[in-house]
């Protein structure tokens, strides 16, 4: 072989080395991917509170990671369960199937939650278990498990069962949430028959008890609330809406990483952490309360501490972090009204009665019937038996309910039958409602509420197609990401697609997101010095 050919072969070989050394799930580069989901965290919060934050929490992601300021969900059913499913499947409800936190089940003749599974039972507490049996699509973790022939390990944790179970997907090694009264960590027989010894020890150590009888103070020392433990007090309701709940979750996350030895195997592992406290407080106070600001500042400190733990455990060069939220939230109606913005709160049960009275007067005068079984504003679940007794089809029944919704103030409606056919206008709103379709829930109608009108008469809510609900943060930190604030349009479905591509695995089965290439660091493949002339 002459010198020229040998040099050409050498150049070819050395050009391959950077490519062969690229990060992927298969060589544990990174060792661990952590996806942090903040329950009810609007996309304007990180910039609103930027100067209240320290350098190592949110600003680690904003200043040294890839931060997408214009990230919006492209569907209308902005709730916790579909939001968490969307982030890890990279699909909307018409792909993953999760319609809402709960829906009406015609066969059971009652409301069911998105994750309750009567073929399982709780582990660590009494009651019906939970599982991802309603998911219709794989998650990022499922694809990671498949790609590595089961070597990768992944877990989901949250105060809420749905926020732990749905991100973990079908093949998760575990999902943990709390028993609401005691705060003890529990799981379901879907995952295992008994709690691991380390979880039992965590619960037996009464870690939750140290968060009772505490004062939550702001930076000036002002007491914002207390977690006084009274007879019958529920951990979820009392400690849950305070920063102590996030401390508790992140303490459990540290224990899980340590005891399950995440990030120590031959392939990449995955952990999803859903922080619930912001949602529990935000429903009561709205996004503009000083306490919500104090919660964000406390969370910044907590994230900084958790990132420091990851750094000491693995080195941040060996960890990728992604952060987003499941939904935003509307302002309190009173706050919007103070600025002459039309706003109001509606009571679910009163609306249900109003709709049923209207339909009775129209369809069966003198014979009252529950034509609508449940109203979860702005949506209504329709009684199949009530309409079938009048020989009305699903399409006709849902149309009748939709028209009643319009008469009580909705701007429009989309029926399940209509969405199943894909019969929507070629508009942004039409697309949002098409993406909200699910085969679950029996017969139903999705209402289009007026802006700033919510289904709550005491606090505030989310669940609309408007930007205050759909706008959420999206940030990535790690070696593959080019630091900067990006103002290109992004969607939460892009999270799973981007991480899957970087890990070298298949995107989840129903994923519709795209890879955020604009935020990826370019790694040129260059010939070594002295290469071919």
C-alpha positions, 0 to 999 in steps of 0.5 A: 500500500503506497503512502498516499493510500495509507494516509487516506486510510488513517484520515478515514479512521481518525475521522470516525473516532469522534463519531464513535465517541459520541454520547449515547444510551449504549455507552452510558454517556450520560450516566443519568438523564433527569427530567424535572416536571413542575406541576403548574409552572407558567412559562413566564415565571422563570423570566418574571423571577429571574433576578430573584434566583441564585446562579445555580438553580433555574439560572444554571439552566437558563444561563448555561443550558438551552432555554426555550422561552416560547414553548407552548402546548398545542392542545386544549386539555391542560391538566396534570395527567395529560401533561405528564403523559405528553412530556414523556411520550412526545405525543398529545392526547390523540396519541397517548390517550390520556384525556384528563385527570379523571373521566366518566366510565360508562361501564362502571357508571362512575368517575375513574382516574387516569391511572386507577387499575382495579387489577392491582392494589397499593403497596405500602397502603390499602386501596386500589392500585395504579398503573399506566394501563390507559396509556396508548403510546410508549414513553422515553423510558420504555424506548430506553429500556427496549434499546438497551435490552432491559439494562437501563433503569428508570423511575418516576416520583411525585406526590401524585400517583398520576404524575409518577406513573404516567411518565414512568410508562409501561416498563418503568422499574418503579413509580412512587407517590405518597399516601396522602395522610401520612406522607409515606411513600407507596407504589402499586403491585403493577411494579412490585409486591412489596416496597424495597427495603430502602423505601421501608427504611425511609418511611420507618425513619419518619422523614415526613414528620420533620416537615410538620409544625414548621414555619415557611418564611420568605427571604425577609423572615416573614412567616407565610404559613405553617404546617401545624399538625392538628388532629386529622391533618393530611400531609398532602393538604397541609405540607403539600402546598409549601416548599417543604413538600419539594424538600421532601420529594427531592430528599426521596429522589436522592435516596432513590438515586443512591439506593437504586444505584442509578447512573452506575450501570453500563447504559444510561438511566432515567429519572422523572421528578414531578414537583407538586407543591406549586400546583397545590398552592397555585390553585388557591392563590393564583399566579400573582400572589407574593406566596407564589413568588416565594415558592419559586424562589424557594424552589430555585434554592432546592433545585440548586441543592439537588443539582449540587448533589448530582454534581457530587454524585456523578459530575455534571458532565455525566448528567443531562437535565431537562425541565418543563411543566405540565400546564400553566394557570389562569389569573384569579378572576378578581385579579383580572377583573381589577384590570377591567378584563372580563373574568369569572369562575363557574361551579361544576355542579351548578353547571351540570344542573343547569344543562340537565334542566335545559335538556329536560325542558327540550327533550323530556318535559316533565321527566327530569333526567341526568343527561350529563353525568359530570361537568369538569369545566369546560367539558361535559360527560354525556349519559349514554343511557339517558339519550339512548332511551330517546333513540338518539345517536352519540353524535346527536346526543353530544350535539345537543349537549354542546348546544346547551353548553353554548347557551350557558356561555361557551364560545363553542364546542367539539364533540367526541364523535366530531373529533373521532372523524377529524372533523375540525376547522383548519385553525389553531383552535381546531388543531388544539381540540383535535389533539385533545381527543381520546377514545376514553371517557364514553360520550363527551363534549369539549367546551371552548370557554371564554378567556379568563373564565374558569371552573372554580369559584374560590381560587383559579384553575387551568384546562383551557386552550389559552396561552396562560395555560399552554405556555410552559418553560422548556430547558435542557442542560448537559454537554450536547446543548448549546447554551443560550435563550432560544425564541424559536417556537417549541412544544413540550412534545419536543422534549422526548424527541430531542432526548431520544435522538441524542441518546440514539434510541427510537422516539416513543411510538406516537411522538410528534415532536421534533428534535431541537437542533438549533440548541445542540452543540455542533461537534465537527469531525476534523482530520488530525494534523498531518493528514492527507494533502 
